[in-house]
Amino acid sequence: MNTAQNRVCLILAALCLSIQQPLVAQPKPSPVLERNVSVNFQKVPLESALRTLRQRYGVNLSYSNTALDLRQSVTLRLQNQPLRTVLNNLLRDTNVSYQLVGNQVVLHPAPTKPTTVTALATGATASTAAPVRTTEARSTPVEPAANSKPAPQTISAKPASVPSKEASKPAPRKPTSATNPLTSNKSTASSTSKNTSMRAASGATEPSPSDSNGVTASTAPATAALNQSAPQPAADSVGVAAAVSATKPEPEEAAHETITKPAQVSFFWPLGSNGFSSGRTVNKVSLNVLAGYQAGVDGFEAASLLNVDRYNVKGAQVAGVGNVVGQQLTGFQGAGVLNVLGGEANGWQAAGVLNLARRAVHGGQAAGVFNATLGEVRGVQAAGVFNVARSVHGVQLAGVVNIADSVDGISIAPFNLVRHGYHRLEVTNSETWPVSAALKLGGSAAFYTFVTGAYDDFGSGPRRWALGYGVGTEAWSRKRLSLALDAVAMHVNEEQRGWTDELNLHNQVRVLLGFAPFKAGSHLRIVAGPTASVLVTQRYDSGEQKIYSNLTKGHKLWLNEGSARTRVFGWFGYSAGIRF
């Protein structure tokens, strides 16, 4: 009878311990981890890489700077991969792991890696099977066999099944089964076994003075090896809990209680139908005579001056002066002066002066002066003066300059300053210019712009120099060969004058074949190809007594037309040089 009762008690104790195992070891699929991101890290600190993920893609990361080593260097380059894949590869060779808690990616110390089999075999030669089996039984509760007998304790002066007084005390702030008389000894021995395994994995050679279970140092490696077969999510859950407690979510990300109303009308907050409760009210239709302040909009909102919403806007929002949204925009946002968004935009932002977005923009931004976003842009970013973005997947168009970290698409502006873009210097010789140089700057090789200069003051000929601007594309590229097409327009200054006031424009189209002589894929290439030139001039040459340019000397013209005021000349030639 006693044997049957003991068996039932052991089964119940095993069930209780299995129920207490944390559920975070098998996370459900989450859209947060399935979001596609692109990264390019070259030996950067882990902290810098995490900051880039947070700022560029709005990833909600939580971690403790004191618990993790964030100074270790990481290298990773992936394009349009799920965040799960990026994190797995980024943290693969580090001692940092992650866990999804709600919509937060929580970083915590990775579980200790197992000791090699060779080291375990060497360390376990002096140990006996009895203490190892006893420790394993307390690490992973299992149902005992019907005829099993307790293994004798042969090397321990004090039996491992009798825990010390200090070890039997429950750990503070961590619920255990110590209050259950059926499982108190099991949980105590389990915690003691885990401490022994951790010392073995960290390379300890002497037992800690606080150990009282009699397991020697030679037994610890074998104990750690046997414990590898049993899942140990408890250590991971402790790290997750520590990381979560070290970093609290932002107040705006915490759950907030709101009420939804079909419509509201206000003159100037709080003079409106919602009164002082407008800060926690989401309206389907919101009309503000001057300015309004609401929790959010799920429909349409308009104001003659200003709209301010604490949380999200879904639908359309228009204002004569500006719109300010604390979190996410889904739809359209238009303002006469500015739009300010504290989170992500899924739609369009249009403003007469500027658009500002803290996180990613999926859709487009259009502004009369400039657009700026701290995250990525997927779609179109167009401004009259300049655009600023972390990364662009689409088109970036500006009247003066585009600034970005990377561009996967087309960047069109007189100046494109893209950190991970197309940067080339080209020095060439042609039939017209003995020396010319071009600086090519672009978001990618698909579309680049460049400024160029040329000079001719060799021999007895007259001095000529030019400055210009052009566009082009590297249409085809392989490891050693490439094909580029570009066009440039240069204003030519002739003779001894500092600047030729009359129209004197040399337009040239070039097709350049590039070859990498030393290393496949190298930026250093020898380039050469045919050119076609068209000169449009209104310069009067006193020596020739007519509208004329010295650039045409020595060339077989296929075009020579015009009037007494403007002449157009055309000829074919070549261009050859080096591209860096």
Secondary structure, 3 states (H helix, E strand, C coil): CHHHHHHHHHHHHHHHHHHCCCHHHCCCCCHHHHCEEEEEEEEEEHHHHHHHHHHHHCCCEECCCCCCCCCCEEEEEEEEEEHHHHHHHHCCCCCEEEEEECCEEEEEECCCCCCCHHHHHHHCCCCCHHHHHHHHHHHCCCCCCCCCCCCCCCCCCCCCCCCCHHHHCCCCCCCCHHHCCCCHHHHHHHHHHHHHHHHHHCCCCCCCCCCCCCCCCCHHHHHHHHHCCCCCHHHHHHHHHHHHHHCCCCHHHCCCCCEEEEEEEEEECCEECCHHHHHHEEEEEEEEEEEEEECEEEEEEEECCEEEECCCEEEEEEECCEEEECCCEEEEEEECCEEEECCCEEEEEEECCEEEECCCEEEEEEECCEEEECCEEEEEEEECCEEEEEEEEEEEEECCEEEEEEECCEEECCEEEECCCEEEEEEEEECCCCEEEEEEEEEECCEEEEEEEEEECCCCCCCEEEEEEEEEEEEEECCCEEEEEEEEEEEEEECCCCCCCCCEEEEEEEEEEEECCCCCCCCCEEEEEEEEEEEEECCEECCCCEECCHHHCCCCCCEEEECCCCEEEEEEEEEEEEEC
